[in-house]
Amino acid sequence: MPEKQGKGFWAAMNALDRRIIFLVLLVVVAIPLLIRVGGEIPPTAPVRRAYDAVEALKPGDVLMVSIDFDATSAPELLPMLRSVLRQAFEKDVKVVMLGHLAIGLPLGHMILEEVAAECGAEYGTDYVDLGYRPGYIAVMIAMGREIADVFAVDYQGTPIRDLEVTKNLHNYDNVSLLFGFEHGAVLDYWVRYANARFGVPMAFGTTAVMAPDAYPYLQSNQIVGLVGGLKGAAEYETLTGRPGLGTRGMPAQEWGHILVIVFIVLGNVGYYVTKVRRKTAA
């Protein structure tokens, strides 16, 4: 009977084992990654502004890159980091990396070495990794006076005055652009203590959930560009003309979101249908 079949369906949906939901989600996310569906993502204005800020740098300018995330946000932030570094090296811009999250900095260093090898950049001549120092607010303020007071040596213990990139790097006046990759509150401190106090231009790449918090800084022109989440990474890849993990990950993310919405709708409809039928039967 149609009525019994409908009742059985909704009862089965309400009692669906969550492991089946996770399994279906895994399949839906894996398929687009394996068959590599999807195409270029049209860039939005905030991402284009970030791209233009890097593109405006001249050979020899210093791009300071801050790694302020860990492995939990790597899928969103590493693709955009790779694109920004590749763009900088291709323009012969000098890259100075540092980080305010010790457990995340190795991820940034891994991408830095990968892209440097791809672009033929040499450590010490084209890029430097300053490493990590605790107390990010004190570090940000001290760097406004003299960077060597905080980072006397790089992550390998080499004095920064012995390295070509940093031998004349004293403070933010020598930094043409700061590009921070963020998944927490460090972005706010960069804006408050480095931009507001010392006027260093800055752009940010953030996780998708953090991007709304950064938009007021973009709208007030305190930051020059914003790349938000995996979609922002895909947009940046479109601008550089090199699709990568951001572009390939977007279909998987979209299909996963659609599936979650379908399960939410089915769950709510099933709940109310079952509730009404129980009242009718009582």
C-alpha atoms as a printed R data frame, in Angstrom:
    type eleno elety resid chain resno      x      y       z
1   ATOM     1    CA   MET     A     1  0.000  0.000   0.000
2   ATOM     2    CA   PRO     A     2  1.301  3.499  -0.863
3   ATOM     3    CA   GLU     A     3  0.681  4.819   2.680
4   ATOM     4    CA   LYS     A     4  2.605  1.953   4.312
5   ATOM     5    CA   GLN     A     5  5.472  2.370   1.866
6   ATOM     6    CA   GLY     A     6  5.718  6.109   2.643
7   ATOM     7    CA   LYS     A     7  5.660  5.479   6.360
8   ATOM     8    CA   GLY     A     8  8.315  2.817   6.038
9   ATOM     9    CA   PHE     A     9 10.577  5.084   3.988
10  ATOM    10    CA   TRP     A    10 10.529  7.933   6.494
11  ATOM    11    CA   ALA     A    11 10.949  5.565   9.415
12  ATOM    12    CA   ALA     A    12 13.976  4.056   7.686
13  ATOM    13    CA   MET     A    13 15.423  7.522   7.024
14  ATOM    14    CA   ASN     A    14 15.017  8.482  10.674
15  ATOM    15    CA   ALA     A    15 16.801  5.304  11.745
16  ATOM    16    CA   LEU     A    16 19.559  5.548   9.117
17  ATOM    17    CA   ASP     A    17 22.947  4.524  10.490
18  ATOM    18    CA   ARG     A    18 25.279  7.543  10.501
19  ATOM    19    CA   ARG     A    19 28.089  5.381   9.140
20  ATOM    20    CA   ILE     A    20 26.100  5.034   5.911
21  ATOM    21    CA   ILE     A    21 25.878  8.833   5.707
22  ATOM    22    CA   PHE     A    22 29.648  9.144   6.149
23  ATOM    23    CA   LEU     A    23 30.234  6.458   3.524
24  ATOM    24    CA   VAL     A    24 27.976  8.193   0.994
25  ATOM    25    CA   LEU     A    25 29.703 11.503   1.721
26  ATOM    26    CA   LEU     A    26 33.107  9.891   1.157
27  ATOM    27    CA   VAL     A    27 32.016  8.545  -2.218
28  ATOM    28    CA   VAL     A    28 30.449 11.838  -3.301
29  ATOM    29    CA   VAL     A    29 33.608 13.793  -2.370
30  ATOM    30    CA   ALA     A    30 36.036 11.243  -3.819
31  ATOM    31    CA   ILE     A    31 34.448 10.905  -7.276
32  ATOM    32    CA   PRO     A    32 35.076 14.494  -8.497
33  ATOM    33    CA   LEU     A    33 38.623 14.396  -7.083
34  ATOM    34    CA   LEU     A    34 39.401 11.157  -8.911
35  ATOM    35    CA   ILE     A    35 37.884 12.058 -12.269
36  ATOM    36    CA   ARG     A    36 38.960 15.725 -11.969
37  ATOM    37    CA   VAL     A    37 35.742 17.381 -13.080
38  ATOM    38    CA   GLY     A    38 35.127 21.132 -13.039
39  ATOM    39    CA   GLY     A    39 36.721 24.172 -14.612
40  ATOM    40    CA   GLU     A    40 38.034 27.631 -13.855
41  ATOM    41    CA   ILE     A    41 36.351 29.647 -11.088
42  ATOM    42    CA   PRO     A    42 35.726 33.315 -12.062
43  ATOM    43    CA   PRO     A    43 37.682 35.601  -9.706
44  ATOM    44    CA   THR     A    44 35.852 37.959  -7.372
45  ATOM    45    CA   ALA     A    45 36.991 41.516  -6.577
46  ATOM    46    CA   PRO     A    46 38.661 40.759  -3.176
47  ATOM    47    CA   VAL     A    47 40.763 37.970  -4.710
48  ATOM    48    CA   ARG     A    48 41.648 40.081  -7.734
49  ATOM    49    CA   ARG     A    49 42.793 42.876  -5.413
50  ATOM    50    CA   ALA     A    50 45.108 40.456  -3.594
51  ATOM    51    CA   TYR     A    51 46.467 39.172  -6.897
52  ATOM    52    CA   ASP     A    52 46.996 42.718  -8.208
53  ATOM    53    CA   ALA     A    53 48.880 43.675  -5.022
54  ATOM    54    CA   VAL     A    54 51.414 40.891  -5.624
55  ATOM    55    CA   GLU     A    55 51.470 41.581  -9.349
56  ATOM    56    CA   ALA     A    56 52.362 45.232  -8.657
57  ATOM    57    CA   LEU     A    57 55.572 44.256  -6.840
58  ATOM    58    CA   LYS     A    58 58.803 44.954  -8.680
59  ATOM    59    CA   PRO     A    59 61.879 42.717  -8.971
60  ATOM    60    CA   GLY     A    60 63.858 42.965  -5.729
61  ATOM    61    CA   ASP     A    61 60.861 43.980  -3.604
62  ATOM    62    CA   VAL     A    62 60.342 42.041  -0.374
63  ATOM    63    CA   LEU     A    63 57.180 39.995   0.144
64  ATOM    64    CA   MET     A    64 56.817 38.923   3.771
65  ATOM    65    CA   VAL     A    65 54.759 35.728   4.122
66  ATOM    66    CA   SER     A    66 53.289 34.829   7.501
67  ATOM    67    CA   ILE     A    67 52.203 31.234   8.164
68  ATOM    68    CA   ASP     A    68 49.543 31.427  10.863
69  ATOM    69    CA   PHE     A    69 47.701 28.135  10.459
70  ATOM    70    CA   ASP     A    70 48.253 24.442  11.073
71  ATOM    71    CA   ALA     A    71 47.300 21.159   9.424
72  ATOM    72    CA   THR     A    72 43.591 21.586  10.202
73  ATOM    73    CA   SER     A    73 43.360 24.387   7.615
74  ATOM    74    CA   ALA     A    74 45.985 23.145   5.169
75  ATOM    75    CA   PRO     A    75 43.524 21.961   2.464
76  ATOM    76    CA   GLU     A    76 42.170 25.504   2.129
77  ATOM    77    CA   LEU     A    77 45.330 27.547   2.626
78  ATOM    78    CA   LEU     A    78 48.147 25.584   1.006
79  ATOM    79    CA   PRO     A    79 46.767 25.932  -2.566
80  ATOM    80    CA   MET     A    80 46.619 29.737  -2.283
81  ATOM    81    CA   LEU     A    81 50.059 29.846  -0.609
82  ATOM    82    CA   ARG     A    82 51.504 27.864  -3.519
83  ATOM    83    CA   SER     A    83 49.971 30.287  -6.062
84  ATOM    84    CA   VAL     A    84 51.203 33.415  -4.265
85  ATOM    85    CA   LEU     A    85 54.760 32.068  -3.896
86  ATOM    86    CA   ARG     A    86 54.892 31.004  -7.535
87  ATOM    87    CA   GLN     A    87 53.686 34.439  -8.640
88  ATOM    88    CA   ALA     A    88 56.311 36.155  -6.461
89  ATOM    89    CA   PHE     A    89 59.255 34.035  -7.621
90  ATOM    90    CA   GLU     A    90 58.283 34.465 -11.269
91  ATOM    91    CA   LYS     A    91 58.454 38.243 -10.741
92  ATOM    92    CA   ASP     A    92 61.850 37.941  -9.007
93  ATOM    93    CA   VAL     A    93 60.338 39.227  -5.775
94  ATOM    94    CA   LYS     A    94 62.268 38.293  -2.621
95  ATOM    95    CA   VAL     A    95 60.287 36.169  -0.159
96  ATOM    96    CA   VAL     A    96 60.763 36.317   3.607
97  ATOM    97    CA   MET     A    97 58.729 33.706   5.467
98  ATOM    98    CA   LEU     A    98 57.946 33.580   9.167
99  ATOM    99    CA   GLY     A    99 55.150 32.201  11.279
100 ATOM   100    CA   HIS     A   100 53.250 32.699  14.502
101 ATOM   101    CA   LEU     A   101 52.096 29.104  14.824
102 ATOM   102    CA   ALA     A   102 55.042 26.792  15.412
103 ATOM   103    CA   ILE     A   103 53.190 23.598  14.433
104 ATOM   104    CA   GLY     A   104 52.075 25.104  11.112
105 ATOM   105    CA   LEU     A   105 55.309 26.686   9.942
106 ATOM   106    CA   PRO     A   106 56.779 23.384   8.613
107 ATOM   107    CA   LEU     A   107 53.825 23.185   6.213
108 ATOM   108    CA   GLY     A   108 54.638 26.627   4.864
109 ATOM   109    CA   HIS     A   109 58.321 25.766   4.607
110 ATOM   110    CA   MET     A   110 57.482 22.600   2.664
111 ATOM   111    CA   ILE     A   111 55.520 24.579   0.049
112 ATOM   112    CA   LEU     A   112 58.214 27.298   0.002
113 ATOM   113    CA   GLU     A   113 60.920 24.759  -0.870
114 ATOM   114    CA   GLU     A   114 58.672 23.033  -3.399
115 ATOM   115    CA   VAL     A   115 57.824 26.214  -5.300
116 ATOM   116    CA   ALA     A   116 61.378 27.589  -5.018
117 ATOM   117    CA   ALA     A   117 62.746 24.421  -6.635
118 ATOM   118    CA   GLU     A   118 60.117 24.660  -9.366
119 ATOM   119    CA   CYS     A   119 61.027 28.306 -10.089
120 ATOM   120    CA   GLY     A   120 64.789 27.923  -9.683
121 ATOM   121    CA   ALA     A   121 64.940 30.223  -6.626
122 ATOM   122    CA   GLU     A   122 67.912 29.904  -4.256
123 ATOM   123    CA   TYR     A   123 67.802 30.030  -0.486
124 ATOM   124    CA   GLY     A   124 69.442 33.136   0.932
125 ATOM   125    CA   THR     A   125 69.501 34.876  -2.443
126 ATOM   126    CA   ASP     A   126 65.808 34.744  -3.373
127 ATOM   127    CA   TYR     A   127 64.076 33.644  -0.183
128 ATOM   128    CA   VAL     A   128 64.604 33.159   3.536
129 ATOM   129    CA   ASP     A   129 62.700 31.360   6.266
130 ATOM   130    CA   LEU     A   130 63.053 33.267   9.527
131 ATOM   131    CA   GLY     A   131 61.185 30.619  11.495
132 ATOM   132    CA   TYR     A   132 59.138 31.142  14.649
133 ATOM   133    CA   ARG     A   133 59.431 33.320  17.715
134 ATOM   134    CA   PRO     A   134 56.928 33.187  20.610
135 ATOM   135    CA   GLY     A   135 54.747 36.141  21.603
136 ATOM   136    CA   TYR     A   136 53.339 37.332  18.321
137 ATOM   137    CA   ILE     A   137 52.206 40.789  19.459
138 ATOM   138    CA   ALA     A   138 55.641 41.601  20.889
139 ATOM   139    CA   VAL     A   139 57.243 40.169  17.742
140 ATOM   140    CA   MET     A   140 55.063 42.282  15.422
141 ATOM   141    CA   ILE     A   141 55.819 45.492  17.324
142 ATOM   142    CA   ALA     A   142 59.539 44.780  17.653
143 ATOM   143    CA   MET     A   143 59.811 44.093  13.918
144 ATOM   144    CA   GLY     A   144 58.605 47.639  13.324
145 ATOM   145    CA   ARG     A   145 61.838 48.874  14.896
146 ATOM   146    CA   GLU     A   146 64.444 46.265  13.922
147 ATOM   147    CA   ILE     A   147 63.719 42.789  12.568
148 ATOM   148    CA   ALA     A   148 67.165 41.497  13.584
149 ATOM   149    CA   ASP     A   149 66.309 42.211  17.229
150 ATOM   150    CA   VAL     A   150 63.721 39.426  16.979
151 ATOM   151    CA   PHE     A   151 65.095 37.250  14.202
152 ATOM   152    CA   ALA     A   152 68.860 37.538  14.589
153 ATOM   153    CA   VAL     A   153 69.209 34.184  12.773
154 ATOM   154    CA   ASP     A   154 67.057 32.260  10.313
155 ATOM   155    CA   TYR     A   155 65.474 28.853  10.986
156 ATOM   156    CA   GLN     A   156 68.832 27.159  10.312
157 ATOM   157    CA   GLY     A   157 70.741 29.403  12.710
158 ATOM   158    CA   THR     A   158 72.419 31.490  10.004
159 ATOM   159    CA   PRO     A   159 72.746 35.200  10.920
160 ATOM   160    CA   ILE     A   160 70.288 37.103   8.736
161 ATOM   161    CA   ARG     A   161 72.910 39.772   8.019
162 ATOM   162    CA   ASP     A   162 74.891 37.058   6.192
163 ATOM   163    CA   LEU     A   163 72.008 36.364   3.794
164 ATOM   164    CA   GLU     A   164 71.504 38.404   0.621
165 ATOM   165    CA   VAL     A   165 67.742 38.768   1.064
166 ATOM   166    CA   THR     A   166 67.849 39.994   4.658
167 ATOM   167    CA   LYS     A   167 71.194 41.784   4.970
168 ATOM   168    CA   ASN     A   168 69.463 45.150   4.482
169 ATOM   169    CA   LEU     A   169 66.079 44.160   5.931
170 ATOM   170    CA   HIS     A   170 65.576 46.281   9.050
171 ATOM   171    CA   ASN     A   171 61.875 46.906   9.579
172 ATOM   172    CA   TYR     A   172 58.512 47.180   7.816
173 ATOM   173    CA   ASP     A   173 59.834 50.108   5.746
174 ATOM   174    CA   ASN     A   174 61.804 47.478   3.811
175 ATOM   175    CA   VAL     A   175 58.733 45.241   3.283
176 ATOM   176    CA   SER     A   176 56.669 45.998   0.173
177 ATOM   177    CA   LEU     A   177 53.772 43.700   1.060
178 ATOM   178    CA   LEU     A   178 52.854 41.312   3.853
179 ATOM   179    CA   PHE     A   179 50.705 38.331   2.840
180 ATOM   180    CA   GLY     A   180 49.353 36.421   5.842
181 ATOM   181    CA   PHE     A   181 47.745 32.988   5.686
182 ATOM   182    CA   GLU     A   182 45.389 32.785   8.615
183 ATOM   183    CA   HIS     A   183 42.967 30.518  10.431
184 ATOM   184    CA   GLY     A   184 42.669 32.430  13.689
185 ATOM   185    CA   ALA     A   185 42.965 35.747  15.472
186 ATOM   186    CA   VAL     A   186 46.536 36.545  14.350
187 ATOM   187    CA   LEU     A   187 45.052 38.417  11.367
188 ATOM   188    CA   ASP     A   188 43.500 40.965  13.743
189 ATOM   189    CA   TYR     A   189 46.848 41.546  15.447
190 ATOM   190    CA   TRP     A   190 48.655 42.007  12.141
191 ATOM   191    CA   VAL     A   191 46.153 44.735  11.245
192 ATOM   192    CA   ARG     A   192 46.234 46.395  14.681
193 ATOM   193    CA   TYR     A   193 49.971 46.331  15.359
194 ATOM   194    CA   ALA     A   194 51.674 46.208  11.945
195 ATOM   195    CA   ASN     A   195 49.264 48.007   9.618
196 ATOM   196    CA   ALA     A   196 47.706 50.572  11.953
197 ATOM   197    CA   ARG     A   197 50.979 51.439  13.702
198 ATOM   198    CA   PHE     A   198 53.581 51.047  10.957
199 ATOM   199    CA   GLY     A   199 51.488 51.260   7.777
200 ATOM   200    CA   VAL     A   200 52.757 48.073   6.162
201 ATOM   201    CA   PRO     A   201 50.478 47.063   3.230
202 ATOM   202    CA   MET     A   202 48.960 43.650   3.749
203 ATOM   203    CA   ALA     A   203 46.728 41.055   2.116
204 ATOM   204    CA   PHE     A   204 45.404 37.839   3.599
205 ATOM   205    CA   GLY     A   205 44.383 34.346   2.691
206 ATOM   206    CA   THR     A   206 41.963 32.888   5.214
207 ATOM   207    CA   THR     A   207 39.772 29.879   5.806
208 ATOM   208    CA   ALA     A   208 36.205 30.244   4.525
209 ATOM   209    CA   VAL     A   209 34.730 30.593   8.017
210 ATOM   210    CA   MET     A   210 37.181 33.383   8.851
211 ATOM   211    CA   ALA     A   211 36.690 35.439   5.704
212 ATOM   212    CA   PRO     A   212 33.560 37.334   6.940
213 ATOM   213    CA   ASP     A   213 35.572 38.637   9.917
214 ATOM   214    CA   ALA     A   214 38.199 40.053   7.534
215 ATOM   215    CA   TYR     A   215 35.826 41.863   5.168
216 ATOM   216    CA   PRO     A   216 35.540 45.005   7.359
217 ATOM   217    CA   TYR     A   217 39.324 45.435   7.047
218 ATOM   218    CA   LEU     A   218 39.022 45.109   3.273
219 ATOM   219    CA   GLN     A   219 36.113 47.545   3.034
220 ATOM   220    CA   SER     A   220 38.009 50.111   5.125
221 ATOM   221    CA   ASN     A   221 41.117 49.613   2.946
222 ATOM   222    CA   GLN     A   222 43.189 48.513   5.929
223 ATOM   223    CA   ILE     A   223 44.092 45.465   3.862
224 ATOM   224    CA   VAL     A   224 44.577 45.448   0.106
225 ATOM   225    CA   GLY     A   225 43.115 42.047  -0.761
226 ATOM   226    CA   LEU     A   226 41.442 38.939   0.619
227 ATOM   227    CA   VAL     A   227 41.456 35.326  -0.527
228 ATOM   228    CA   GLY     A   228 38.770 33.355   1.320
229 ATOM   229    CA   GLY     A   229 38.680 29.579   1.578
230 ATOM   230    CA   LEU     A   230 39.075 26.945  -1.093
231 ATOM   231    CA   LYS     A   231 36.929 28.954  -3.506
232 ATOM   232    CA   GLY     A   232 39.257 31.928  -3.108
233 ATOM   233    CA   ALA     A   233 42.230 29.655  -3.759
234 ATOM   234    CA   ALA     A   234 40.552 28.413  -6.943
235 ATOM   235    CA   GLU     A   235 39.905 32.002  -8.035
236 ATOM   236    CA   TYR     A   236 43.547 32.891  -7.435
237 ATOM   237    CA   GLU     A   237 44.613 29.907  -9.535
238 ATOM   238    CA   THR     A   238 42.371 31.186 -12.326
239 ATOM   239    CA   LEU     A   239 44.156 34.538 -12.210
240 ATOM   240    CA   THR     A   240 47.590 32.923 -12.334
241 ATOM   241    CA   GLY     A   241 46.478 30.645 -15.170
242 ATOM   242    CA   ARG     A   242 47.591 27.523 -13.294
243 ATOM   243    CA   PRO     A   243 44.726 25.372 -11.992
244 ATOM   244    CA   GLY     A   244 45.767 23.343  -8.976
245 ATOM   245    CA   LEU     A   245 44.361 21.755  -5.855
246 ATOM   246    CA   GLY     A   246 42.017 24.691  -5.261
247 ATOM   247    CA   THR     A   247 40.333 24.289  -8.640
248 ATOM   248    CA   ARG     A   248 40.217 20.498  -8.396
249 ATOM   249    CA   GLY     A   249 38.813 20.636  -4.866
250 ATOM   250    CA   MET     A   250 35.876 22.909  -5.640
251 ATOM   251    CA   PRO     A   251 33.599 20.266  -7.289
252 ATOM   252    CA   ALA     A   252 34.180 17.920  -4.348
253 ATOM   253    CA   GLN     A   253 33.308 20.705  -1.909
254 ATOM   254    CA   GLU     A   254 30.188 21.666  -3.885
255 ATOM   255    CA   TRP     A   255 28.930 18.095  -4.176
256 ATOM   256    CA   GLY     A   256 29.593 17.525  -0.488
257 ATOM   257    CA   HIS     A   257 27.622 20.646   0.467
258 ATOM   258    CA   ILE     A   258 24.706 19.593  -1.748
259 ATOM   259    CA   LEU     A   259 24.636 16.140  -0.157
260 ATOM   260    CA   VAL     A   260 24.640 17.610   3.352
261 ATOM   261    CA   ILE     A   261 21.717 19.882   2.409
262 ATOM   262    CA   VAL     A   262 19.803 16.890   0.986
263 ATOM   263    CA   PHE     A   263 20.327 14.916   4.207
264 ATOM   264    CA   ILE     A   264 19.222 17.897   6.306
265 ATOM   265    CA   VAL     A   265 16.020 18.282   4.270
266 ATOM   266    CA   LEU     A   266 15.265 14.545   4.388
267 ATOM   267    CA   GLY     A   267 15.928 14.416   8.110
268 ATOM   268    CA   ASN     A   268 13.606 17.314   8.903
269 ATOM   269    CA   VAL     A   269 10.824 16.148   6.579
270 ATOM   270    CA   GLY     A   270 11.076 12.631   8.003
271 ATOM   271    CA   TYR     A   271 10.878 13.956  11.546
272 ATOM   272    CA   TYR     A   272  7.701 15.975  10.932
273 ATOM   273    CA   VAL     A   273  5.993 13.261   8.815
274 ATOM   274    CA   THR     A   274  6.630 10.658  11.517
275 ATOM   275    CA   LYS     A   275  5.452 13.044  14.228
276 ATOM   276    CA   VAL     A   276  2.178 13.832  12.394
277 ATOM   277    CA   ARG     A   277  1.448 10.149  11.724
278 ATOM   278    CA   ARG     A   278  1.996  9.258  15.383
279 ATOM   279    CA   LYS     A   279 -0.512 11.923  16.447
280 ATOM   280    CA   THR     A   280 -2.996 10.720  13.817
281 ATOM   281    CA   ALA     A   281 -2.656  7.117  14.957
282 ATOM   282    CA   ALA     A   282 -3.001  8.011  18.672
